[in-house]
């Protein structure tokens, strides 16, 4: 029996609250998984409803909008949740103030997208982007309002309601995009139009569920923006690293085509076509990152708590354990995907998208490095160094843009540009990992053990080779090649003694065996 625990506590108000919170957190986790599944459903089905050119056009428009949306969502939810959780008796007035702020911020951002659409389209050398961006402005505005409402639920620990809204939105979003692309018959514009309808609809539903808040004492505006601004900056850089290569690729390919004598329309369509192939590769390259993203929600509070308690050895143990687990998990997924890249593409996409397979083989490791950087940046932020994490992300963003531009322009366009773009992005993400890892090591005197990195690399090489040489010319055989690569990775770790008896015992404990 644990010290201080008594069976009577199971019927106490505190225990009831703990159980409700636990169920709510499980609901949030479930909603997140549902969102990932729904998002992947869109990315896998949409290329079958649109031509590669239209899919590339959609990816270009939504890539830029996603960078803006993700910044708004992260900063707003965290800010509203923080202030309401600290002063829950003022939840109504804080929500009312947050909605007012988001009305202005979201309105300004949406107006910038709407009126700036022709200029953005001109910069990317494709006038067809203008109507798509103008429709997407409704998404930007809706997200700003919706984020404040969700932040209010989060701050009041109404996790089940938050999860219900998020699941509803994921469903509306997937249905809107796919339905718009299939039923409206206007391609990329229909898909984005469906997304806009879903965003507006869920915002109206959320307003009905959550309400508009109430009048009351307001927080100083300085308090709001002092907390939100650093999040805007960091999230802006972070999402830029993850998404900006599509925009760079789009413009660079169009320039190459124009220099080769193509008309502006032909150049823009050709660029969109290859962007569509690249986006197909991106979809699978993001899989390891999505799988490990939840690690940041574990690392941040654990490091913060240990730091506050002055338990530096616990901090180091947490960092070592988190980085080791993340590295090995990422390699276990990335290496087989890279080895059987063309088979992976064939699992989900039409044959034309095999042009993106070489890019996938490179990019999946770049995104794995990005995932490790994000976890390292989380460690720095939890140790009171969010500014340093933002600076590293900013440096990485510059490198991604420059490397993509230089490497793509050195090709003659076409399929050769796709692995060049993947390499440019990977140079930026590996640089970010190197800088963040060095900062973590300097601060805590620990990071990924060199022996673990070496054994992980050897196991990944074995997994890559196994997946590559196992036949994967069909969908079924491709899945088999991935499974073989995964199990070869685990076997190699066991042979190299990177997996210990303690690891196996811990895994059995987690699984309840």
C-alpha positions, 0 to 999 in steps of 0.5 A: 500500500502506498504511503498516504493512500487509503481505500476510502479515498476511492469514494472521495471527491478528489478521487472522483475528480481524478477519475473524471480527469483521467477519462477526459485525458483519455478522450483527448488522446483518442480524439488526437488519434482520430484526427491523425487517422482522418487527416491521413484518410484525406491525404490518401483518398484525395489523390484519387479524386484529383489529378496530380496537378490539382492535388499539388495545387491543393497542397501548395495552398493548404501548406501555407494556410496550415502554417498560419493555422497551427500558429494560431491554434497553439498560441490561443489554446495554450494562452486561454487554457493557462489563464482560465486554469489559473483563475477559473472563477473568472473563466467567463470574462477571460473567454469573452476577452479571448474571443475579442482578441481572436476576433481582431487577430483572426480577422487581420490574418484572414484579411491578409490572406484574402487581399494578399492572395493575388500577390502570394499567387504571383510570387509562387508563379501560379494565378490559380492559387488566388481563389483557393487562398481567398476561400481558405481565409475563412478557415483562418478566421474560423480557426482563430475563434474555435481555438479560443473556445477549445482553450476555454474547455481545456482550461476548465478541464472539460476534456470530454467536451473538448474531445467531442468537438475535435472529433466532430471537426475531424469528421466534418473536415475530412468529409468536407474536403473529400466531398467538395473534391468529389461532388462539386466537380471543381477540383482543388477549389471544391476541396478547400471550399469543403474545408472552409464549410467544415471550419465555419460549421464547427466554429458555430457549433462550438459557440453554441456549446461553449457560449460567448463568456461573460462580462467581468474584469479583464486581464491586461493586454500585456499579459496576453501578448507577453505569453502568446508572442513567444509561442507565435514565434516558435510555432511559426518557425517550427511549422515553417521548417515542416511545411515551407519546402512545398512552397519553395519547390513550387516556385523553383520548378515553375522558374525552371520550366519558364526558363526552358520556354514553357508558357506560364500556364504550362509551367505552373501546372507542371510545378503543381504536378511534381508538388503533388508527387512530393506531397504524396511522399511527405504524407508517409515521411510524416508517419514517424513524427506523428507516432512520437509527437506525444512524447513531448507531452510526457517530457515537458511536465516531467522535466519541469517537475524535476527541475523545480524539485532540484532533482538534476539526476532525475532530469538527466535520467528523463532526458536519456530515457526519452531520447533513447526511446524516441530515437529507436522508435523513429528508426524502427519506423523510418528505416523500413519505409525508406527501404521499401519507399516505392512499395509504400507509395504503391500501397496508397497512391496511383502509379504516377506517384512513384515519382516521389519514392526517391524523395520519401527515402530521404525525407523520412529520415529528415522528418525523424531528425525533426521529431528528435529536434522537437523533443530536444526543444521541449526539454529546453523549453521545460528548463526555461529556455524557450527563446533558445529553442525558437532561435534554433528553429529559426536558424533551421527554417533559414537553412531549409529555405536556402538548401531547398532553393539551391539544390532544386535549382541545380536540377533540371526540374522534373523528378530529380527535383523531388529528392533534391527538395527532400535533401534540402529539408533534411539538411535543415532538420539535422542541423536543428537536431545538432544544435538543440542536442548540443544545447541540451548536452551543455545544459544537462551533460546528457543526451543520446548515448553514442553507443545507442546512436551507433547501434541504432544506426546499424540496426536501421541499416539492416532494416533498410536493407531487409525492406529494400531487398524483400520484393514489394512490387504489390500492395500486399508484398509492400506491407510484408517488406515493411513488417520484415524491416521492422522485425529485423530492426528489433532483432538487430538491436537484440543482437547488438545488446541495445535491448536489455532484459530491463527493457523487456521487463518494462515493456511487459509491465506496460502491457500488463503481462 
